[in-house]
């Protein structure tokens, strides 16, 4: 490891962050990147700076779309080997790990149009074939997709299905000769549709067996609809795919007939945490550009960046990026730890790989929600610092805002992901995959015996952060217990309560990741005044939010008399932390302004 401390632990159970003390496991962070990974990141950064960012306005123009300049840039990125990172060596790739793949997505993510085009091609457009394809399918498609000879896409959504992907109406009926499935139906919101040579398309065999297929562009009866006129990401292609008696060879079934949900959901889990990696790059770029503008812009003879109210927003932006960066690389590190022990030649390799990815479905959903919403908050503030100029095309911020909004919609809407987070945790608790109920029982004993940890010395900011974080986790467990007691097996139908619980879990995982990372940085001898301040601010403010939110949740769950004992417990946990946060927030803002951006990591 880069800091010479203990090696990364075997990855714990997904969701265990909620029931284990802060910093229980050494997590992977960007500080642990190898020299080889850093070299790849440098090359990817150079590519985006040279080949994409100077062309952004042209790429989203009518002329740019007509010239298919984006396809040329995409193919050039493939020729440089960026799409070959996760591809096994026997298919012409590098066979690198999930951290390296995330790192490339992170570095190529600073331009929205290219980021989504890239992700649809090298991520969700290739991963299903890579993981579920036969050897023949992989040999036929993977080298060409990774090398840029073929452009790919992923077609799951339909006009009426939205987030309910399994309600797809596109049908695939086996012809009398048994040689082809005849496709009929329409797919919508398909990124890369106008440019794709091949796509992973989902349809229902015989009207009920949800199945994945590989479909080539030259399939008779297959046409591409007109480009959608979008709010943002105008440089990317988004069209319908239309099938009218289109024959798809039986050899193009991807995985098993009727098992398309495995392909779809595992692909989405991969896409969710990679999306969080991509949005970090946009957030960092937007913050740097907006800070430079706010430093240069004078109002009342003072730089905009020097106003206290603006520095409050700068602090929030820095906190959001540090937490997002911490949590997303943690996920990739956990998955890699599980994959490291697998035999790639074993017949159950794919099954075990999917299990390793699925293990962190809770964390992947959290990454998607936290990353996309942190980005929107950062972009909204950055536009505000520009004043009226933020609303016109003279500066990039208006494009960042337009491009960023869709992140809360695709890869499963944030509303759907919020329901998945606690829903998955409860299911795993019932399956005894997650010791949720044991942790709740332990919490009840602590409350009954009055053995809750005391508030630490306020001069130790990291200790204060750990204290506040543990109280946040305890409050989350309290709501989980109360909700289970009130609704039992019907809890999943109580979406408002599930969302309240989800918000607590999202805060807990994000802060837990930042605290674990900062402890490791301190152990490595780093001067961590700013990162410790970030942890303290994030944890204390999350606890401040959690107290009233938990009380409101309890009032919603119970009548006043029944709620009373629960409220007493909540009062015990929602301790006031009398730490002055303003000096810490000013320290964080000064770091950002002084270095004109987020510079807490270097990779």
LUMTILUM-240399 format. One line per 2 residues: number of its first residue (from 1); their letters; for each residue x, y, z of C-alpha. Coordinates in Angstrom, 1 decimal. Last residue first. Example, Ala and Ser with C-alpha at 12.3 -4.5 7.8 and 13.67 -1.06 7.14 Angstrom:
2
2> SA> 13.7 -1.1 7.1  12.3 -4.5 7.8 $
END
This chain:
603
603> XX> -4.0 11.4 -9.3  -3.6 14.1 -6.6 $
601> XX> -6.1 14.4 -3.8  -7.1 17.3 -1.6 $
599> XX> -6.8 19.7 -4.5  -10.4 20.8 -5.0 $
597> XX> -10.3 24.2 -6.6  -8.5 27.5 -6.8 $
595> XX> -5.6 26.6 -4.5  -6.2 29.5 -2.1 $
593> XX> -9.9 29.5 -2.7  -10.4 25.8 -2.0 $
591> XX> -8.1 25.7 1.1  -9.7 29.0 2.4 $
589> XX> -13.1 27.3 2.1  -12.0 24.4 4.2 $
587> XX> -10.5 26.6 6.9  -13.6 28.8 7.0 $
585> XX> -15.8 25.8 7.5  -13.6 24.7 10.4 $
583> XX> -13.7 28.1 12.0  -17.6 28.1 11.6 $
581> XX> -18.1 24.6 13.0  -17.9 25.5 16.7 $
579> XX> -18.3 22.2 18.4  -21.1 21.9 20.9 $
577> XX> -22.2 18.4 19.7  -25.9 18.1 20.7 $
575> XX> -26.8 14.6 21.3  -29.5 12.9 19.1 $
573> XX> -29.0 9.5 20.7  -30.7 10.0 24.1 $
571> XX> -33.4 12.1 22.5  -34.1 9.3 20.0 $
569> XX> -34.5 6.8 22.9  -37.0 9.1 24.6 $
567> XX> -38.8 9.6 21.3  -39.3 5.8 21.0 $
565> XX> -40.8 5.7 24.4  -43.3 8.5 23.5 $
563> XX> -44.3 7.3 20.1  -47.0 4.9 21.4 $
561> XX> -48.7 7.8 23.3  -48.4 10.2 20.4 $
559> XX> -49.7 7.8 17.7  -46.9 6.1 15.9 $
557> XX> -45.1 6.0 12.6  -45.4 9.6 11.5 $
555> XX> -44.3 10.8 14.9  -41.4 8.5 14.8 $
553> XX> -40.3 9.8 11.4  -40.6 13.4 12.7 $
551> XX> -38.3 12.5 15.6  -35.9 10.9 13.2 $
549> XX> -35.8 14.0 11.0  -35.3 16.3 14.0 $
547> XX> -32.3 14.4 15.2  -30.9 13.5 11.7 $
545> XX> -30.2 17.0 10.5  -28.0 17.9 13.5 $
543> XX> -26.3 14.5 13.1  -25.6 15.2 9.5 $
541> XX> -24.2 18.6 10.5  -21.9 17.0 13.1 $
539> XX> -20.7 14.3 10.6  -20.0 16.6 7.6 $
537> XX> -18.4 19.4 9.6  -16.2 17.0 11.6 $
535> XX> -15.1 15.0 8.5  -14.4 18.1 6.5 $
533> XX> -12.3 19.5 9.4  -10.3 16.3 9.5 $
531> XX> -9.7 16.7 5.8  -8.6 20.3 6.2 $
529> XX> -6.2 19.7 9.1  -4.8 16.5 7.6 $
527> XX> -1.1 16.9 7.6  -0.3 13.4 6.3 $
525> XX> 1.7 10.9 8.3  0.4 7.7 6.9 $
523> XX> -1.8 7.2 9.9  -3.4 10.6 9.3 $
521> XX> -4.2 9.6 5.7  -5.7 6.3 7.0 $
519> XX> -7.8 8.1 9.5  -9.0 10.4 6.7 $
517> XX> -10.1 7.5 4.6  -12.0 5.9 7.3 $
515> XX> -13.7 9.2 8.2  -14.6 10.0 4.6 $
513> XX> -16.1 6.5 4.0  -18.1 6.7 7.2 $
511> XX> -19.3 10.1 6.2  -20.7 8.9 2.8 $
509> XX> -22.1 5.7 4.3  -23.9 7.4 7.2 $
507> XX> -25.3 10.2 5.0  -26.7 7.7 2.6 $
505> XX> -28.1 5.5 5.4  -30.0 8.5 6.9 $
503> XX> -31.4 9.5 3.6  -32.5 5.9 3.0 $
501> XX> -34.4 5.7 6.3  -36.4 8.8 5.4 $
499> XX> -37.0 7.3 1.9  -38.2 4.0 3.4 $
497> XX> -40.6 5.9 5.7  -42.1 7.7 2.7 $
495> XX> -42.2 4.5 0.7  -44.3 2.5 3.2 $
493> XX> -45.0 -0.4 0.8  -41.6 -1.9 1.7 $
491> XX> -42.7 -2.0 5.3  -45.5 -4.5 4.8 $
489> XX> -43.5 -7.3 6.3  -43.5 -5.6 9.7 $
487> XX> -45.2 -2.2 9.6  -44.9 -0.7 13.1 $
485> XX> -42.1 -2.8 14.6  -40.2 -2.8 11.4 $
483> XX> -40.4 1.0 11.2  -39.4 1.4 14.8 $
481> XX> -36.4 -0.9 14.4  -35.2 0.8 11.2 $
479> XX> -35.7 4.2 12.8  -33.6 3.1 15.8 $
477> XX> -30.9 1.7 13.4  -30.7 5.0 11.7 $
475> XX> -30.4 6.8 15.0  -27.6 4.5 16.0 $
473> XX> -25.8 5.2 12.7  -26.0 8.9 13.3 $
471> XX> -24.8 8.5 16.8  -21.8 6.6 15.4 $
469> XX> -21.1 9.4 12.9  -21.3 12.0 15.6 $
467> XX> -18.7 10.2 17.7  -16.5 9.4 14.7 $
465> XX> -16.6 13.1 13.7  -15.7 14.2 17.3 $
463> XX> -12.8 11.8 17.2  -11.6 13.3 14.0 $
461> XX> -11.9 16.8 15.3  -9.9 16.2 18.5 $
459> XX> -10.1 19.6 20.1  -13.7 18.8 21.1 $
457> XX> -12.5 16.2 23.6  -14.8 13.2 23.2 $
455> XX> -18.6 13.1 23.9  -19.4 10.0 25.9 $
453> XX> -20.1 6.6 24.4  -23.5 5.2 25.2 $
451> XX> -23.5 2.9 28.3  -26.9 4.0 29.6 $
449> XX> -27.9 0.4 30.4  -31.2 0.5 28.5 $
447> XX> -29.7 2.5 25.6  -26.7 0.2 25.3 $
445> XX> -28.9 -2.9 25.4  -31.2 -1.4 22.7 $
443> XX> -28.2 -0.7 20.5  -27.0 -4.3 20.8 $
441> XX> -30.5 -5.6 19.7  -30.4 -3.3 16.7 $
439> XX> -26.9 -4.6 15.8  -28.2 -8.1 16.0 $
437> XX> -31.2 -7.2 13.8  -28.9 -5.8 11.1 $
435> XX> -26.5 -8.6 11.0  -26.4 -8.8 7.2 $
433> XX> -26.5 -12.0 5.1  -29.0 -13.5 7.6 $
431> XX> -31.6 -13.8 4.8  -34.0 -11.7 6.9 $
429> XX> -31.2 -9.1 7.3  -30.4 -9.3 3.6 $
427> XX> -34.0 -8.4 2.8  -33.9 -5.5 5.2 $
425> XX> -30.7 -4.1 3.7  -32.0 -4.5 0.2 $
423> XX> -35.1 -2.5 1.0  -33.1 0.1 2.9 $
421> XX> -31.1 1.0 -0.3  -33.5 0.0 -3.0 $
419> XX> -36.1 2.6 -2.1  -33.6 5.4 -2.5 $
417> XX> -32.5 3.9 -5.8  -36.0 4.1 -7.1 $
415> XX> -36.3 7.8 -6.1  -32.8 8.5 -7.5 $
413> XX> -34.0 7.3 -10.8  -32.4 4.1 -12.1 $
411> XX> -29.1 4.3 -14.1  -30.7 7.5 -15.6 $
409> XX> -32.7 10.1 -13.7  -30.5 11.9 -11.1 $
407> XX> -27.7 12.1 -13.7  -30.0 13.9 -16.1 $
405> XX> -29.4 17.2 -14.4  -25.7 17.3 -15.1 $
403> XX> -25.7 18.3 -18.7  -27.8 21.4 -18.4 $
401> XX> -25.9 22.6 -15.3  -22.5 21.9 -16.8 $
399> XX> -23.6 23.8 -20.0  -24.7 26.8 -18.0 $
397> XX> -21.3 26.7 -16.1  -19.2 26.8 -19.3 $
395> XX> -19.2 30.6 -19.6  -20.3 32.9 -22.4 $
393> XX> -23.3 30.7 -22.9  -25.7 32.6 -20.7 $
391> XX> -27.2 32.1 -17.3  -24.0 32.0 -15.4 $
389> XX> -23.2 35.5 -16.6  -26.2 36.8 -14.7 $
387> XX> -24.4 36.1 -11.4  -21.3 33.9 -11.9 $
385> XX> -21.3 32.8 -8.2  -24.9 31.6 -8.6 $
383> XX> -23.8 29.2 -11.4  -21.2 27.7 -9.1 $
381> XX> -23.9 27.2 -6.4  -26.2 25.3 -8.7 $
379> XX> -23.3 23.3 -10.0  -22.2 22.2 -6.6 $
377> XX> -25.8 21.3 -5.5  -26.3 19.3 -8.7 $
375> XX> -23.0 17.5 -8.3  -23.9 16.5 -4.7 $
373> XX> -27.2 15.2 -5.9  -25.6 13.0 -8.6 $
371> XX> -22.8 11.7 -6.3  -25.1 10.9 -3.4 $
369> XX> -27.7 9.1 -5.4  -25.4 7.1 -7.5 $
367> XX> -23.0 6.3 -4.7  -25.8 5.2 -2.5 $
365> XX> -27.2 2.9 -5.2  -23.7 1.4 -5.6 $
363> XX> -23.4 1.0 -1.8  -26.6 -0.9 -1.5 $
361> XX> -25.7 -3.1 -4.6  -22.4 -3.9 -3.0 $
359> XX> -22.8 -7.7 -2.8  -24.2 -7.5 -6.3 $
357> XX> -20.7 -6.9 -7.7  -19.2 -9.9 -5.9 $
355> XX> -22.2 -12.1 -6.8  -21.8 -11.1 -10.5 $
353> XX> -18.2 -12.2 -10.3  -19.2 -15.4 -8.6 $
351> XX> -21.6 -16.3 -11.4  -19.1 -15.2 -14.0 $
349> XX> -16.4 -17.5 -12.5  -18.6 -20.5 -12.1 $
347> XX> -16.9 -22.5 -14.8  -13.5 -21.7 -13.3 $
345> XX> -11.0 -20.2 -15.8  -11.0 -16.8 -14.2 $
343> XX> -10.2 -18.3 -10.8  -11.5 -16.0 -8.1 $
341> XX> -9.5 -14.8 -5.1  -8.9 -11.3 -6.4 $
339> XX> -12.6 -10.8 -7.3  -13.6 -10.2 -3.7 $
337> XX> -10.9 -7.7 -3.0  -11.7 -6.0 -6.4 $
335> XX> -15.3 -5.5 -5.3  -14.2 -3.9 -2.1 $
333> XX> -11.8 -1.6 -3.8  -14.4 -0.5 -6.3 $
331> XX> -16.8 0.3 -3.5  -14.2 2.3 -1.5 $
329> XX> -13.3 4.2 -4.6  -16.9 5.5 -4.7 $
327> XX> -17.1 6.4 -1.0  -14.0 8.5 -0.7 $
325> XX> -14.4 10.5 -3.9  -18.0 11.3 -3.0 $
323> XX> -17.1 12.4 0.5  -14.3 14.7 -0.7 $
321> XX> -16.5 16.1 -3.5  -19.4 16.9 -1.2 $
319> XX> -17.2 18.5 1.5  -15.5 20.7 -1.0 $
317> XX> -18.8 21.9 -2.4  -20.3 22.6 1.1 $
315> XX> -17.2 24.7 1.9  -17.6 26.7 -1.3 $
313> XX> -21.2 27.4 -0.3  -20.2 28.8 3.1 $
311> XX> -17.5 30.7 1.3  -20.2 32.4 -0.7 $
309> XX> -22.0 33.6 2.4  -18.8 34.8 3.9 $
307> XX> -17.9 37.0 0.9  -14.3 36.6 -0.2 $
305> XX> -15.1 34.5 -3.3  -17.1 37.4 -4.8 $
303> XX> -14.0 39.5 -4.7  -14.6 42.8 -2.9 $
301> XX> -14.8 46.4 -4.3  -18.6 46.3 -3.7 $
299> XX> -18.7 43.3 -6.2  -15.5 42.2 -7.9 $
297> XX> -15.2 39.1 -10.2  -11.7 37.7 -10.4 $
295> XX> -12.0 35.4 -7.4  -15.5 34.4 -8.3 $
293> XX> -14.4 33.5 -11.9  -11.5 31.4 -10.6 $
291> XX> -13.8 29.7 -8.1  -16.3 29.0 -10.8 $
289> XX> -13.7 27.3 -13.1  -12.2 25.2 -10.2 $
287> XX> -15.7 24.2 -8.9  -16.9 23.2 -12.3 $
285> XX> -13.9 21.1 -13.0  -14.0 19.3 -9.7 $
283> XX> -17.8 18.7 -10.0  -17.4 17.4 -13.6 $
281> XX> -14.7 15.0 -12.5  -16.8 13.8 -9.5 $
279> XX> -19.8 13.2 -11.8  -17.8 10.4 -13.6 $
277> XX> -16.9 8.5 -10.5  -20.6 8.6 -9.3 $
275> XX> -21.6 7.3 -12.7  -19.1 4.5 -12.2 $
273> XX> -20.9 3.6 -9.0  -24.2 3.3 -10.8 $
271> XX> -23.0 1.7 -14.0  -21.7 -1.4 -12.3 $
269> XX> -24.9 -1.9 -10.4  -26.9 -1.2 -13.6 $
267> XX> -25.0 -4.0 -15.4  -25.8 -6.4 -12.6 $
265> XX> -29.5 -5.4 -12.9  -29.8 -5.8 -16.6 $
263> XX> -27.9 -9.0 -17.1  -29.6 -10.8 -14.2 $
261> XX> -33.0 -9.4 -15.3  -32.4 -11.0 -18.7 $
259> XX> -32.7 -14.5 -17.2  -35.8 -15.6 -19.2 $
257> XX> -33.7 -17.0 -22.0  -30.2 -17.5 -20.7 $
255> XX> -27.1 -15.3 -21.2  -27.1 -13.1 -24.2 $
253> XX> -29.2 -14.6 -27.0  -27.4 -13.8 -30.2 $
251> XX> -27.1 -17.4 -31.4  -30.9 -17.4 -31.8 $
249> XX> -30.4 -15.0 -34.7  -32.3 -11.7 -34.5 $
247> XX> -35.1 -11.2 -37.1  -36.7 -7.8 -37.1 $
245> XX> -40.5 -8.0 -37.5  -40.7 -4.2 -36.9 $
243> XX> -38.2 -3.1 -34.3  -37.6 0.5 -33.5 $
241> XX> -34.7 1.9 -31.5  -35.5 5.4 -30.2 $
239> XX> -32.9 8.1 -30.1  -30.3 9.8 -27.9 $
237> XX> -26.9 10.8 -29.4  -24.5 12.7 -27.3 $
235> XX> -23.4 16.3 -28.1  -26.7 17.6 -26.7 $
233> XX> -25.9 16.3 -23.2  -28.4 18.8 -21.9 $
231> XX> -32.1 19.9 -22.2  -32.6 17.4 -25.0 $
229> XX> -34.0 17.5 -28.5  -34.3 13.7 -29.1 $
227> XX> -32.7 12.5 -32.3  -35.0 10.8 -34.8 $
225> XX> -35.7 7.1 -34.7  -33.4 4.2 -35.5 $
223> XX> -34.5 1.3 -37.7  -34.5 -2.5 -37.4 $
221> XX> -36.7 -4.4 -39.8  -33.6 -6.1 -41.4 $
219> XX> -30.7 -6.4 -38.9  -27.8 -4.2 -40.2 $
217> XX> -27.4 -2.5 -36.8  -26.5 -5.8 -35.0 $
215> XX> -28.5 -7.0 -32.0  -27.0 -8.8 -29.0 $
213> XX> -29.9 -10.1 -26.9  -31.1 -10.0 -23.3 $
211> XX> -34.2 -11.8 -22.1  -37.4 -11.2 -20.1 $
209> XX> -39.5 -14.3 -20.6  -43.1 -13.1 -20.6 $
207> XX> -44.3 -12.2 -24.2  -43.0 -15.3 -25.9 $
205> XX> -39.5 -14.0 -25.4  -39.7 -10.6 -23.7 $
203> XX> -37.1 -8.1 -25.0  -33.9 -6.5 -23.9 $
201> XX> -31.3 -5.1 -26.3  -27.5 -5.0 -26.0 $
199> XX> -26.5 -3.0 -29.0  -24.3 -3.1 -32.1 $
197> XX> -23.2 -0.7 -34.8  -24.2 2.3 -32.6 $
195> XX> -24.1 5.8 -34.0  -27.7 7.0 -34.0 $
193> XX> -28.5 5.0 -30.8  -25.4 6.2 -28.9 $
191> XX> -27.6 6.7 -25.8  -31.0 5.0 -26.0 $
189> XX> -33.8 7.1 -24.5  -36.4 4.8 -25.9 $
187> XX> -36.8 1.2 -27.1  -39.6 0.2 -29.4 $
185> XX> -41.4 -3.0 -30.2  -41.3 -6.1 -32.4 $
183> XX> -38.5 -8.6 -32.6  -38.7 -12.0 -34.4 $
181> XX> -36.3 -14.4 -32.8  -34.3 -16.4 -35.3 $
179> XX> -33.4 -19.9 -36.3  -36.2 -22.1 -34.9 $
177> XX> -37.6 -22.7 -38.3  -41.1 -21.7 -37.1 $
175> XX> -39.8 -18.3 -35.9  -39.1 -17.7 -32.2 $
173> XX> -41.0 -14.7 -30.8  -39.2 -11.7 -29.3 $
171> XX> -41.4 -9.0 -27.8  -40.8 -5.4 -26.8 $
169> XX> -43.3 -4.7 -24.1  -41.0 -4.1 -21.2 $
167> XX> -42.5 -4.4 -17.7  -39.2 -5.6 -16.4 $
165> XX> -37.7 -2.1 -16.8  -40.0 -0.4 -14.3 $
163> XX> -37.8 2.7 -14.2  -39.4 4.0 -17.4 $
161> XX> -41.8 1.3 -18.8  -44.0 3.3 -21.1 $
159> XX> -41.7 4.6 -23.8  -39.1 1.8 -23.3 $
157> XX> -35.8 1.6 -21.4  -33.4 -1.3 -21.8 $
155> XX> -31.3 -0.6 -24.8  -27.5 -0.5 -24.2 $
153> XX> -25.2 0.9 -26.9  -22.1 0.0 -28.9 $
151> XX> -19.7 1.4 -31.5  -17.7 -1.1 -33.5 $
149> XX> -14.1 -0.7 -34.7  -13.4 1.2 -31.5 $
147> XX> -10.8 -1.2 -30.1  -12.9 -2.2 -27.1 $
145> XX> -16.0 -2.7 -29.3  -14.0 -4.6 -32.0 $
143> XX> -12.1 -6.8 -29.4  -15.4 -7.5 -27.5 $
141> XX> -17.7 -8.4 -30.4  -16.8 -11.7 -32.2 $
139> XX> -14.4 -13.1 -29.6  -16.9 -12.4 -26.9 $
137> XX> -19.9 -13.8 -28.8  -17.9 -17.0 -29.5 $
135> XX> -16.8 -17.3 -25.9  -20.4 -17.0 -24.8 $
133> XX> -21.6 -13.7 -23.5  -22.7 -13.0 -20.0 $
131> XX> -19.8 -11.0 -18.5  -18.1 -9.4 -21.4 $
129> XX> -21.3 -9.2 -23.5  -23.1 -7.5 -20.6 $
127> XX> -20.1 -5.2 -20.0  -19.9 -3.8 -23.5 $
125> XX> -22.7 -1.3 -23.9  -23.0 -0.7 -20.2 $
123> XX> -19.4 0.4 -19.9  -17.3 1.0 -23.0 $
121> XX> -20.1 2.3 -25.3  -22.8 3.8 -23.0 $
119> XX> -20.1 5.1 -20.7  -18.1 6.8 -23.4 $
117> XX> -21.2 8.5 -24.8  -22.2 9.6 -21.3 $
115> XX> -18.8 10.9 -20.5  -18.3 12.5 -24.0 $
113> XX> -21.4 14.7 -23.6  -20.7 15.4 -19.9 $
111> XX> -17.1 16.5 -20.2  -15.2 15.9 -16.9 $
109> XX> -16.0 12.2 -16.9  -12.9 10.9 -18.8 $
107> XX> -10.8 11.0 -15.6  -13.4 9.4 -13.4 $
105> XX> -14.3 6.7 -16.0  -10.6 5.9 -16.3 $
103> XX> -10.3 5.6 -12.5  -13.4 3.5 -12.3 $
101> XX> -11.8 1.0 -14.7  -8.6 1.1 -12.7 $
99> XX> -10.4 0.4 -9.5  -12.4 -2.4 -11.1 $
97> XX> -9.3 -4.3 -12.0  -7.1 -4.6 -15.1 $
95> XX> -7.3 -7.4 -17.7  -5.4 -5.3 -20.3 $
93> XX> -7.5 -6.3 -23.3  -7.0 -8.3 -26.5 $
91> XX> -9.7 -10.9 -25.8  -7.3 -13.3 -24.2 $
89> XX> -6.0 -10.4 -22.1  -9.3 -9.9 -20.3 $
87> XX> -11.2 -6.7 -21.0  -11.4 -4.4 -18.0 $
85> XX> -8.9 -1.7 -19.3  -9.6 -2.2 -23.0 $
83> XX> -11.9 0.8 -23.3  -9.0 3.2 -22.5 $
81> XX> -6.6 1.6 -25.0  -5.5 4.7 -27.0 $
79> XX> -7.4 3.3 -30.0  -10.6 3.3 -27.8 $
77> XX> -10.1 7.1 -27.1  -9.7 7.7 -30.8 $
75> XX> -12.9 5.8 -31.5  -14.8 8.0 -29.1 $
73> XX> -13.3 11.2 -30.6  -14.3 10.1 -34.1 $
71> XX> -17.8 9.1 -32.9  -18.1 12.6 -31.3 $
69> XX> -17.3 14.3 -34.6  -20.3 12.7 -36.2 $
67> XX> -20.3 15.5 -38.8  -24.0 16.1 -38.4 $
65> XX> -23.7 16.3 -34.6  -20.9 18.8 -34.8 $
63> XX> -22.8 20.9 -37.3  -25.9 20.9 -35.1 $
61> XX> -23.8 22.0 -32.2  -23.1 19.8 -29.1 $
59> XX> -19.7 18.6 -30.4  -18.8 22.1 -31.5 $
57> XX> -19.4 23.5 -28.0  -17.3 20.8 -26.4 $
55> XX> -14.4 20.8 -28.9  -11.7 22.2 -26.7 $
53> XX> -12.9 19.9 -23.9  -12.7 16.7 -26.0 $
51> XX> -9.3 15.9 -27.6  -6.7 17.9 -25.6 $
49> XX> -8.1 18.0 -22.0  -9.9 14.7 -22.3 $
47> XX> -6.8 13.0 -23.7  -4.5 14.5 -21.1 $
45> XX> -6.7 13.3 -18.3  -6.8 9.8 -19.7 $
43> XX> -3.0 9.8 -20.0  -2.5 11.0 -16.4 $
41> XX> -5.0 8.4 -15.1  -3.0 5.7 -16.9 $
39> XX> 0.2 6.9 -15.2  -1.6 7.0 -11.9 $
37> XX> -2.7 3.4 -12.3  0.8 2.3 -13.2 $
35> XX> 2.2 4.2 -10.1  -0.3 2.4 -7.9 $
33> XX> -3.4 4.0 -6.4  -3.6 3.7 -2.6 $
31> XX> -4.1 7.4 -2.0  -7.1 7.2 -4.2 $
29> XX> -8.7 5.2 -1.5  -9.3 1.5 -0.7 $
27> XX> -10.7 0.9 2.7  -9.1 -0.4 5.9 $
25> XX> -12.0 -1.8 7.9  -13.6 -0.9 11.2 $
23> XX> -13.1 2.8 10.5  -16.4 3.9 12.0 $
21> XX> -18.0 1.1 14.2  -19.9 -1.6 12.4 $
19> XX> -23.7 -1.8 11.9  -24.3 0.7 9.1 $
17> XX> -21.0 0.0 7.2  -22.2 -3.6 7.0 $
15> XX> -24.3 -2.8 4.0  -22.4 -5.1 1.7 $
13> XX> -20.6 -7.7 3.7  -16.9 -7.0 4.4 $
11> XX> -14.1 -6.9 1.8  -11.0 -8.8 2.9 $
9> XX> -8.9 -6.1 4.5  -6.6 -3.8 2.6 $
7> XX> -3.0 -4.2 3.7  -1.8 -2.7 7.0 $
5> XX> 0.2 0.5 6.7  3.0 1.4 4.2 $
3> XX> 1.2 4.5 3.0  1.0 3.6 -0.7 $
1> X> 0.0 0.0 0.0 $
END
